[in-house]
Amino acid sequence: MSASRLAHRAVLLEEAMSALAVRADGTYVDCTFGRGGHSRAILQRLGPAGRLIALDRDPAAVEAARAISDPRFSIDHAPFSELARVLDAHLQGRGTGLVDGVLADLGLSSPQIEDPARGFSFRADGPLDMRMDPTRGTGAADWLASATEQQIREAIASYGEERFAKQVAKAIVAARAREPLLRTEQLAAVVAAAVRKREARREAGKDPATRTFQALRILVNRELEEIALMLPQATARLAAGGRLVVIAFHSLEDRMVKRFLRACAADSLPADLPIRARDLPQPPLRIAGKALRASPAEVAANPRARSATLRAAERSTAALDPAVLKRFSEHGPDAWRS
């Protein structure tokens, strides 16, 4: 695979930097290094006293990050659900242990999608894996080989929002009875045959396998659980005035982010209290601006940016509501359903 084909463009780069409001002497976290577009932009804005801590669960991304020779930068091979542990290791004995900004780009990197060996894409044949960290967990092929038809149907319906989940699940079970489903090309063909073409055409340009592949990727990597664990940890480790910036790429993860930020920014006091607004206690987060989408120019240059949504919030000095933290930390993907 050529380096040019695997080039990765950081989505909403300038918008993310503006939302982070990077201070030259601040400490920042990039929860998803990818190929380092956001990290390098943060480093450009930091002064000699600044610091950037990056994480990524993909060993290939961690290897790419090792090419950055900068004493202000460090990289950890870890999912972003382990954010608190990573910060404890890096910031122990260094002041409050708080940071001035956390950025989480929840999308896949171009190298992950375009390398057939990773098994993320239905556009090129490869092993049906889909793990962001190939050294851990169960790949998509192994899960499909052992899951029941009901489990497959529920996963595709919940994580892929596929209206033909029943038909797709039935087709997968029938296909695996004939031969093991081990390749992305096999699965894409099974799904395409199960989804009625006239219905698939309602979403112009979208392959019939898109939603099924999304569902399996989310399930295999426990993506919604990861988000549910990361958001409370990130918020708890922000210093007053620090920014949390999250870029989501599909409705499920964006819904979680939106609801978490709103829950932490909500005023829990009765609205009819006879008290001046400036005397009310502040919520732990303040929504920083409106949700942002990529501009037409960015989408034209980088089509993967078309589904990106950036949300940001700023930390206050108020304590976090334990009920909100418990909901998102313990209930995982169920946190966005209610």
C-alpha positions as CSV (number, residue, x, y, z in Angstrom):
1,M,0.0,0.0,0.0
2,S,1.5,3.3,-1.1
3,A,2.1,6.1,1.5
4,S,0.2,8.5,-0.7
5,R,-2.9,6.3,-0.7
6,L,-2.7,5.9,3.1
7,A,-2.4,9.7,3.7
8,H,-4.7,10.9,6.4
9,R,-6.3,14.4,6.7
10,A,-7.3,15.5,10.1
11,V,-11.0,16.5,10.0
12,L,-12.2,19.9,11.2
13,L,-8.6,20.8,12.1
14,E,-8.8,24.6,12.4
15,E,-12.2,24.3,14.1
16,A,-10.8,21.8,16.7
17,M,-7.8,24.1,17.4
18,S,-10.1,27.1,17.9
19,A,-12.4,25.1,20.2
20,L,-9.5,23.8,22.3
21,A,-8.2,27.4,22.7
22,V,-4.7,26.1,23.1
23,R,-2.5,28.0,25.6
24,A,1.2,28.0,25.0
25,D,2.0,26.7,28.5
26,G,-1.0,24.3,28.8
27,T,-1.2,20.5,29.0
28,Y,-3.4,18.8,26.4
29,V,-4.6,15.3,25.5
30,D,-5.2,13.8,22.1
31,C,-7.3,10.7,22.8
32,T,-7.0,9.4,19.3
33,F,-3.6,10.1,17.7
34,G,-4.5,8.4,14.4
35,R,-1.8,9.8,12.1
36,G,-1.1,12.8,14.2
37,G,-2.8,15.7,12.3
38,H,-4.5,17.1,15.4
39,S,-1.5,16.4,17.6
40,R,1.0,18.2,15.3
41,A,-1.4,21.2,15.2
42,I,-1.5,21.3,19.0
43,L,2.3,21.1,19.2
44,Q,2.6,24.0,16.8
45,R,0.6,26.1,19.2
46,L,2.4,25.1,22.4
47,G,5.4,26.9,23.8
48,P,8.4,25.3,25.5
49,A,6.5,24.7,28.7
50,G,3.5,23.1,27.0
51,R,2.8,19.4,27.0
52,L,0.8,17.0,24.8
53,I,-0.2,13.5,25.9
54,A,-1.5,11.3,23.1
55,L,-3.2,7.9,23.2
56,D,-4.2,5.3,20.5
57,R,-5.3,1.7,20.7
58,D,-4.0,1.0,17.2
59,P,-0.3,-0.3,17.3
60,A,0.3,1.1,13.8
61,A,-0.8,4.6,15.0
62,V,1.5,4.3,18.0
63,E,4.4,3.4,15.8
64,A,3.7,6.4,13.6
65,A,3.6,8.6,16.7
66,R,7.1,7.4,17.7
67,A,8.4,9.4,14.7
68,I,7.6,12.6,16.6
69,S,10.8,13.6,18.4
70,D,9.6,16.3,20.7
71,P,10.2,16.4,24.5
72,R,6.8,18.0,25.0
73,F,5.1,14.9,23.4
74,S,4.3,11.4,24.6
75,I,2.3,8.5,23.2
76,D,0.6,5.6,25.0
77,H,-0.8,2.4,23.5
78,A,-4.2,2.5,25.1
79,P,-7.8,2.9,24.3
80,F,-9.3,6.2,25.4
81,S,-11.3,4.5,28.1
82,E,-8.0,4.3,30.0
83,L,-7.5,8.1,29.9
84,A,-7.4,8.5,33.7
85,R,-4.8,5.7,34.1
86,V,-2.6,7.3,31.4
87,L,-2.9,10.7,33.0
88,D,-2.1,9.3,36.4
89,A,1.1,7.8,35.0
90,H,2.2,10.9,33.2
91,L,1.1,13.6,35.7
92,Q,1.8,12.0,39.0
93,G,3.6,14.5,41.2
94,R,3.1,17.3,38.7
95,G,0.7,19.8,40.3
96,T,-3.0,19.0,40.3
97,G,-2.9,16.3,37.7
98,L,-5.4,18.2,35.6
99,V,-5.2,19.2,32.0
100,D,-6.2,22.2,29.9
101,G,-7.9,20.4,27.1
102,V,-8.9,17.0,25.8
103,L,-9.6,16.3,22.1
104,A,-11.2,13.1,20.9
105,D,-11.6,12.4,17.2
106,L,-13.8,9.3,17.1
107,G,-13.4,8.5,13.5
108,L,-11.3,5.8,11.8
109,S,-8.0,6.9,10.2
110,S,-7.6,6.6,6.4
111,P,-4.9,3.9,6.8
112,Q,-7.3,1.8,8.8
113,I,-10.0,2.1,6.2
114,E,-7.8,1.7,3.1
115,D,-5.6,-1.1,4.2
116,P,-7.5,-4.3,3.2
117,A,-5.6,-6.3,5.7
118,R,-7.4,-4.5,8.5
119,G,-10.8,-5.7,7.3
120,F,-12.7,-2.4,7.9
121,S,-13.9,-1.8,4.3
122,F,-16.3,-3.6,2.0
123,R,-14.7,-1.9,-1.0
124,A,-11.5,-4.1,-1.0
125,D,-11.3,-7.8,-0.1
126,G,-9.5,-8.6,3.1
127,P,-9.7,-10.7,6.2
128,L,-12.9,-9.9,8.2
129,D,-11.3,-8.5,11.3
130,M,-12.2,-4.8,12.0
131,R,-10.2,-4.6,15.3
132,M,-8.6,-1.3,15.9
133,D,-6.1,-3.2,18.1
134,P,-5.4,-6.4,16.3
135,T,-3.5,-7.7,19.3
136,R,-6.6,-7.8,21.5
137,G,-10.2,-9.0,21.5
138,T,-12.2,-11.0,19.0
139,G,-12.4,-10.1,15.3
140,A,-15.6,-9.8,13.3
141,A,-15.3,-13.2,11.6
142,D,-15.0,-15.0,14.9
143,W,-17.9,-13.1,16.4
144,L,-20.1,-13.8,13.4
145,A,-19.2,-17.5,13.5
146,S,-20.5,-18.0,17.0
147,A,-23.2,-15.3,17.5
148,T,-26.9,-16.4,17.3
149,E,-29.2,-15.0,14.6
150,Q,-30.9,-12.8,17.3
151,Q,-27.6,-11.4,18.5
152,I,-26.5,-10.6,14.9
153,R,-29.9,-8.9,14.2
154,E,-29.8,-6.9,17.4
155,A,-26.2,-5.7,16.7
156,I,-27.0,-4.6,13.2
157,A,-30.2,-2.9,14.2
158,S,-28.7,-1.1,17.2
159,Y,-25.3,-0.2,16.0
160,G,-25.9,0.1,12.3
161,E,-29.5,1.4,12.5
162,E,-30.2,-1.0,9.6
163,R,-33.9,-1.3,8.9
164,F,-33.3,-4.7,7.2
165,A,-31.4,-6.1,10.1
166,K,-33.7,-9.1,10.3
167,Q,-33.1,-10.0,6.6
168,V,-29.4,-9.4,6.9
169,A,-29.0,-11.5,10.0
170,K,-30.9,-14.4,8.5
171,A,-28.8,-14.2,5.3
172,I,-25.6,-14.2,7.4
173,V,-26.6,-17.3,9.3
174,A,-27.6,-19.1,6.1
175,A,-24.3,-18.1,4.4
176,R,-22.1,-19.3,7.3
177,A,-23.9,-22.7,7.2
178,R,-22.6,-23.1,3.7
179,E,-19.0,-21.9,4.3
180,P,-17.2,-19.8,6.9
181,L,-17.5,-16.0,6.5
182,L,-13.8,-15.0,6.6
183,R,-13.5,-12.2,4.1
184,T,-14.9,-8.8,3.7
185,E,-15.9,-9.5,0.1
186,Q,-18.0,-12.5,1.3
187,L,-19.9,-10.5,3.9
188,A,-20.5,-7.5,1.6
189,A,-22.0,-9.9,-1.1
190,V,-24.3,-11.5,1.5
191,V,-25.6,-8.2,2.8
192,A,-26.1,-6.8,-0.7
193,A,-28.2,-9.8,-1.7
194,A,-30.3,-9.4,1.5
195,V,-31.0,-5.7,1.2
196,R,-33.6,-4.9,-1.5
197,K,-32.0,-2.7,-4.2
198,R,-34.9,-0.3,-4.5
199,E,-34.7,0.4,-0.8
200,A,-30.9,0.7,-0.8
201,R,-31.1,3.4,-3.5
202,R,-33.0,5.7,-1.2
203,E,-29.5,6.6,0.2
204,A,-27.7,7.7,-2.9
205,G,-24.1,6.6,-3.1
206,K,-24.3,4.4,0.0
207,D,-23.3,0.8,-0.4
208,P,-25.9,-1.7,1.0
209,A,-23.2,-3.1,3.3
210,T,-22.4,0.2,4.9
211,R,-24.6,-0.1,8.0
212,T,-23.7,-3.7,8.6
213,F,-20.0,-3.1,8.5
214,Q,-20.5,-0.1,10.8
215,A,-22.4,-2.2,13.3
216,L,-19.8,-4.9,13.4
217,R,-17.0,-2.4,13.8
218,I,-18.7,-0.7,16.7
219,L,-19.4,-4.0,18.3
220,V,-16.0,-5.6,17.9
221,N,-14.2,-2.5,19.2
222,R,-16.8,-1.7,21.9
223,E,-16.8,1.8,20.6
224,L,-19.9,3.1,22.4
225,E,-18.7,1.7,25.7
226,E,-15.3,3.4,25.1
227,I,-17.0,6.7,24.6
228,A,-19.2,6.3,27.7
229,L,-16.1,5.6,29.8
230,M,-14.0,8.3,28.3
231,L,-16.3,11.3,28.6
232,P,-16.6,11.3,32.4
233,Q,-12.9,10.7,32.8
234,A,-12.0,13.6,30.5
235,T,-14.4,16.0,32.2
236,A,-13.2,15.1,35.6
237,R,-9.5,15.7,34.6
238,L,-10.1,19.1,33.1
239,A,-8.9,22.2,34.9
240,A,-11.2,25.2,35.3
241,G,-11.5,26.8,31.9
242,G,-10.2,23.7,30.2
243,R,-12.0,22.5,27.0
244,L,-13.4,19.1,26.0
245,V,-13.7,18.8,22.2
246,V,-15.2,15.7,20.5
247,I,-15.5,15.0,16.8
248,A,-18.1,12.3,16.1
249,F,-18.9,10.6,12.7
250,H,-22.2,8.9,13.1
251,S,-25.5,9.6,14.9
252,L,-25.0,7.0,17.7
253,E,-21.7,8.5,19.0
254,D,-22.8,12.1,18.4
255,R,-26.0,11.4,20.4
256,M,-23.9,10.2,23.3
257,V,-21.6,13.2,23.2
258,K,-24.5,15.7,22.9
259,R,-26.5,14.1,25.8
260,F,-23.4,13.9,28.1
261,L,-22.5,17.6,27.5
262,R,-26.0,18.7,28.0
263,A,-26.4,16.7,31.2
264,C,-23.2,18.2,32.6
265,A,-24.2,21.7,31.5
266,A,-27.7,21.6,32.8
267,D,-28.9,23.6,35.8
268,S,-30.3,21.2,38.3
269,L,-32.1,23.9,40.4
270,P,-35.8,24.7,40.0
271,A,-36.4,27.3,37.3
272,D,-38.8,29.4,39.5
273,L,-36.4,30.1,42.4
274,P,-36.5,33.8,43.3
275,I,-32.8,34.3,42.9
276,R,-30.6,36.3,40.5
277,A,-29.0,34.3,37.7
278,R,-25.5,35.5,38.6
279,D,-26.0,34.0,42.1
280,L,-26.8,30.6,40.9
281,P,-24.2,27.9,41.2
282,Q,-22.6,27.1,37.8
283,P,-22.9,23.6,36.2
284,P,-19.6,21.8,35.7
285,L,-19.6,22.3,31.9
286,R,-20.6,25.2,29.7
287,I,-21.4,24.4,26.0
288,A,-18.8,26.3,24.0
289,G,-20.5,27.4,20.8
290,K,-22.8,25.5,18.4
291,A,-22.1,22.1,16.9
292,L,-19.9,22.5,13.9
293,R,-19.9,20.6,10.6
294,A,-17.2,20.6,7.9
295,S,-17.4,23.3,5.3
296,P,-18.3,22.5,1.6
297,A,-14.6,23.2,0.7
298,E,-13.4,20.7,3.3
299,V,-15.9,18.0,2.2
300,A,-14.8,18.5,-1.4
301,A,-11.2,18.0,-0.4
302,N,-11.8,15.2,2.1
303,P,-15.2,13.4,1.6
304,R,-14.9,11.6,4.9
305,A,-15.4,14.9,6.6
306,R,-19.0,15.1,5.4
307,S,-20.4,13.2,8.4
308,A,-18.2,14.8,11.1
309,T,-19.8,16.9,13.9
310,L,-17.7,18.8,16.4
311,R,-19.0,19.6,19.9
312,A,-17.1,21.5,22.6
313,A,-17.6,22.4,26.2
314,E,-15.6,24.4,28.9
315,R,-15.1,23.2,32.4
316,S,-16.1,25.3,35.4
317,T,-15.1,24.9,39.0
318,A,-18.4,23.2,39.9
319,A,-18.3,19.5,41.0
320,L,-19.5,16.9,38.6
321,D,-22.9,15.3,39.3
322,P,-22.1,11.7,40.5
323,A,-25.4,10.5,38.9
324,V,-24.3,11.7,35.5
325,L,-20.9,10.1,35.9
326,K,-22.4,6.8,37.0
327,R,-24.9,6.8,34.1
328,F,-22.2,7.1,31.5
329,S,-19.5,5.1,33.2
330,E,-21.6,2.1,34.2
331,H,-24.4,2.0,31.6
332,G,-22.2,2.1,28.5
333,P,-24.1,2.3,25.2
334,D,-27.4,2.3,27.1
335,A,-26.5,5.9,28.2
336,W,-27.6,7.3,24.8
337,R,-30.8,5.3,24.5
338,S,-32.8,7.0,27.3
